[in-house]
Amino acid sequence: MKQTLIEHRCSENRLSKPNTAFLQSLSPGPDLKKLTLLMDFSGKYQLESHENFEAFMKAVGLPDDEIEKGKDIKSISEIHQDGKDFKVTVTAGTKVVLYSFTVGEECELETFTGEKAKSVVHMDGNKLRVCVKGIESLTELNGDTIINVRLNTIIIITFIIITFIIITFITVQHLKLNPVSFQVLTFDGIVYKRFSIRIS
């Protein structure tokens, strides 16, 4: 089957070497080496299980046939980070979506329904924040674990972060072989949870 390829480029600049001054501006503390490690989002994550996929996708407007085709796909997300520059490849079945963005610069992102929107990704220590079409997204790197939260309100964000930090701690005790990734998306009160495991 021919593979569908969609590419979004947010910056014409090629990837540069890690910007030490940028890292120092985020946290002027002396332990720059430790901070750099925490901010490395690079890796490949494969979906292991998810909850409430169909209800969530229906709420955001995805057609029923697309929901049916996508519910059993084990998608893979691969992140390449070089300083402030990111390249993210999401492979779901025969569909591949590429995102390129530079932290702090306007870029174009795509929703589940294919709608495109301009936004700016911000980095705050070990967190990436972005708002796309009213959905707040918070991605947090916590040691070897990535917690990603996409929500509509600050109250729900706080609750989910606290809940999944606890779940992450408990789960990692039982999954010592591979780091794990949690993702929570909320739209119109419907919560969609994803559990992925790092494969490289």
N, C-alpha and C positions, 0 to 999 in steps of 0.2 A: 504494500500500500504506500502510495506517495506521501511523503511527510510534509505537513504544512508548517511553514516557517514564518513567524511574525517577529519583527525586530523593531525595538524602540530605542532611539539614541537621544540622549539628553545633553550631550556635550560633544563638540567636535574635537576636543583635546584628547590626545592619547593618554593612556594611564601613565602616571608619573611615579617616582619613588616615594615611599612614605614621607610625609611632611612632619619632621620633628617639631618644628615651631608650632604647627597646628595642634599636635598632641600636648605640648607644654601649655598652650593657651587654654585647653580644656581643663587641665588639672596641673597647677604649677608645682605640685609635690615633687620630692626628690626621686621617688621610685618610678621613673619614666619607663623603665624596662617592663615592669609589672603592668603598667597601664596599657602599653602597646600590646601585650599578650591578651589582655581582657578585651581589647577592641578588635581582635582579629576574627571577623565573622566568616572567613573563608572555610569552605567545606561542602560536602555533598550529602544531602538528607533525603531519605526515601520514606514515603508515607507507609506506615504500618497499619493504622486503623483510624477511623473517624466516626463522629457521632452527629446525627442530625443534618447530614449532608443534603438530603432531598428537600426537607422543609426550608432550609436556609437558601438553597439555590432557587427554589420556587419564589421565595420572598423577594429576592433581588431581581427576578425577572427572566431567569434562564428558561428556555423552552423545555417542555417535558421530555422530548427525544434526546436533548443534550444531557439532561439530568440522568436519564436512564443509561446513556453510554458512559457517563463519567463516574457513576457511583462506585464502581468496582476497580477503577484504575489506580494503580500504585504510582502516583506521580513522584518525580524526582526533582528536587531543587538544588542547584549548584551555585554557590556564591564565590566569586573571585574578588578580593579586595586588595587594593593597592593605595594605601593612604586614604585620601578622601574619595577616591574613585572606585565605583562598584560595577561589576557586571554580574547579572543574575540570569541563569538559564533555568526555566521551568519546563519540564517534559512531562506531558500527560497523554499517554497513548501515542498517537501519530502527530499530535500538536506540540510544537515547541515555541515558547515565547521567550524572547530575549529582552532584558531591560538593562540599559546603561544609564547611570546617573552619577553626579558628583555632589557630595554633601554640600548643602548651602546654595546650590544653583538650581534654577528652575528646570524641570524635566517633564516629560510626558509619560503618564502611566495609563494602564488599561484596566477597566473593571472586568468582572466575570462575564458580562454581556457584550464585551468588546467596545464599550464606550471609552473614549480617550479623554483625559483631563490633565491639565497642567498643575503641577504641585512642586513643592520644595521639600526635600528630605533633610532633616536636621539631626545632628549627632550631639548627644549630651553624655559624655563619658562612655559608658558601655551600652548606651541606648540609641536606637534610631527611631525618629518620630516623623510621621507624615500624615497629612489629611487629604483624602481623595473622595470627592463627592459626598462630603459630610460624614465619612467614616474615618474615625481616628485610628491610626495604626501605631502601635508601640512594639518594637522588637528589642528584646533585652538579651545580651550575652552574659550568662551567669556561670563563670568557670567554663566547663565543657558543654554547658547546656544553654540552648537558645530558647527564650520565651518570647513568643510573638502574640500581641494582643491587638485586635482591631475592634474598636467599640465606638459607641455614639456619645457616651457621657463620661466625665471624669470619675463619677462615683463608681460606675461599673468597672472602669479601668483599675481603680484602686483595689476593689474587691477581687477581681480576677488575678491581678498580680500577686496579691497575698496568698490566694488560694493555690495558684500554680507553683509558687515558690515552695510551698509545703509539699505539694504533690511531686514536684521535681525531686526534692530531697529524698522522699520515701522511695520513689521509683528508681533513682540512681543507685540506691543501696542494693537493689535486686538486679540491676542491669549494669554491671561494672565493666562489661566487655566493650560497649559502645556508648558514646555520648548520645543524648536524646534531644529532640526538638519538640516543643509544644507550641501550638498555634490555636488561638481562639478568635473567632470572628463573630461579631454581633450586628444584626440588622433588624430594625423594627421589632426589637424584643426577642428575636430568635437567635439562639447561640449555636454556633457550629464549632466543634472541637476536632483538632487534628493531632495525631501522635505520630512523629517520625523518628527514625533512628539514623544516626550518622553512619554512612558507609565508607567514607574516605575524607 
